[in-house]
Amino acid sequence: MATKLESPLRPQEAADYIGIDISTLYKMIKRGDIEGFYVGEEKHGIRIEQAEIRRYKRKYSTKRWGLN
């Protein structure tokens, strides 16, 4: 059975999904809190895997409530 592939998110889409400003997202990528990757040979854009955003949200929500 084939699995459905999820498209990586553009930075604005990822920021909207998390509920943060895009500049905050870029800072988080730079710090290594969220892993992004460049697309194209000229590295014109960054994308973030949807699984990475879900991982971050789980980590944040468990930290917030002291569950980790």
TORZA-257695 format. One record per residue (C-alpha): residue number from 1; residue in three letters; x, y, z. Coordinates in steps of 0.02 Angstrom, whole numbers, plus 50000, padded with zeros to 5 digits. Example, Ala and Ser with C-alpha at 12.3 -4.5 7.8 and 13.67 -1.06 7.14 Angstrom:
# TORZA-257695
@n: 1; res: ALA; east: 50615; north: 49775; up: 50390
@n: 2; res: SER; east: 50684; north: 49947; up: 50357
# end
This chain:
# TORZA-257695
@n: 1; res: MET; east: 50000; north: 50000; up: 50000
@n: 2; res: ALA; east: 50071; north: 50169; up: 49951
@n: 3; res: THR; east: 50082; north: 50304; up: 50083
@n: 4; res: LYS; east: 50030; north: 50482; up: 50049
@n: 5; res: LEU; east: 50179; north: 50600; up: 50046
@n: 6; res: GLU; east: 50161; north: 50764; up: 50137
@n: 7; res: SER; east: 50223; north: 50919; up: 50050
@n: 8; res: PRO; east: 50350; north: 51022; up: 50147
@n: 9; res: LEU; east: 50287; north: 51189; up: 50208
@n: 10; res: ARG; east: 50348; north: 51361; up: 50159
@n: 11; res: PRO; east: 50407; north: 51467; up: 50307
@n: 12; res: GLN; east: 50247; north: 51572; up: 50314
@n: 13; res: GLU; east: 50138; north: 51415; up: 50312
@n: 14; res: ALA; east: 50241; north: 51338; up: 50452
@n: 15; res: ALA; east: 50236; north: 51498; up: 50555
@n: 16; res: ASP; east: 50047; north: 51509; up: 50534
@n: 17; res: TYR; east: 50026; north: 51327; up: 50585
@n: 18; res: ILE; east: 50128; north: 51352; up: 50744
@n: 19; res: GLY; east: 50048; north: 51522; up: 50777
@n: 20; res: ILE; east: 50207; north: 51627; up: 50775
@n: 21; res: ASP; east: 50277; north: 51770; up: 50674
@n: 22; res: ILE; east: 50384; north: 51722; up: 50524
@n: 23; res: SER; east: 50536; north: 51815; up: 50593
@n: 24; res: THR; east: 50523; north: 51708; up: 50751
@n: 25; res: LEU; east: 50519; north: 51552; up: 50643
@n: 26; res: TYR; east: 50678; north: 51604; up: 50553
@n: 27; res: LYS; east: 50763; north: 51632; up: 50722
@n: 28; res: MET; east: 50707; north: 51460; up: 50779
@n: 29; res: ILE; east: 50779; north: 51381; up: 50622
@n: 30; res: LYS; east: 50943; north: 51474; up: 50646
@n: 31; res: ARG; east: 50952; north: 51414; up: 50829
@n: 32; res: GLY; east: 50913; north: 51236; up: 50777
@n: 33; res: ASP; east: 50746; north: 51226; up: 50868
@n: 34; res: ILE; east: 50661; north: 51182; up: 50704
@n: 35; res: GLU; east: 50748; north: 51096; up: 50560
@n: 36; res: GLY; east: 50726; north: 51171; up: 50388
@n: 37; res: PHE; east: 50808; north: 51136; up: 50221
@n: 38; res: TYR; east: 50850; north: 51236; up: 50067
@n: 39; res: VAL; east: 50771; north: 51200; up: 49899
@n: 40; res: GLY; east: 50851; north: 51222; up: 49729
@n: 41; res: GLU; east: 51031; north: 51232; up: 49676
@n: 42; res: GLU; east: 51039; north: 51417; up: 49718
@n: 43; res: LYS; east: 50962; north: 51390; up: 49891
@n: 44; res: HIS; east: 50826; north: 51518; up: 49859
@n: 45; res: GLY; east: 50699; north: 51453; up: 49982
@n: 46; res: ILE; east: 50679; north: 51358; up: 50144
@n: 47; res: ARG; east: 50553; north: 51221; up: 50174
@n: 48; res: ILE; east: 50503; north: 51133; up: 50334
@n: 49; res: GLU; east: 50437; north: 50955; up: 50340
@n: 50; res: GLN; east: 50262; north: 50942; up: 50415
@n: 51; res: ALA; east: 50325; north: 50804; up: 50531
@n: 52; res: GLU; east: 50455; north: 50927; up: 50599
@n: 53; res: ILE; east: 50320; north: 51054; up: 50639
@n: 54; res: ARG; east: 50216; north: 50921; up: 50728
@n: 55; res: ARG; east: 50371; north: 50866; up: 50825
@n: 56; res: TYR; east: 50402; north: 51044; up: 50881
@n: 57; res: LYS; east: 50220; north: 51070; up: 50932
@n: 58; res: ARG; east: 50222; north: 50909; up: 51035
@n: 59; res: LYS; east: 50384; north: 50959; up: 51119
@n: 60; res: TYR; east: 50319; north: 51134; up: 51157
@n: 61; res: SER; east: 50152; north: 51075; up: 51224
@n: 62; res: THR; east: 50232; north: 50945; up: 51340
@n: 63; res: LYS; east: 50361; north: 51071; up: 51403
@n: 64; res: ARG; east: 50225; north: 51198; up: 51436
@n: 65; res: TRP; east: 50132; north: 51079; up: 51550
@n: 66; res: GLY; east: 50287; north: 51002; up: 51629
@n: 67; res: LEU; east: 50255; north: 50831; up: 51553
@n: 68; res: ASN; east: 50428; north: 50793; up: 51482
# end
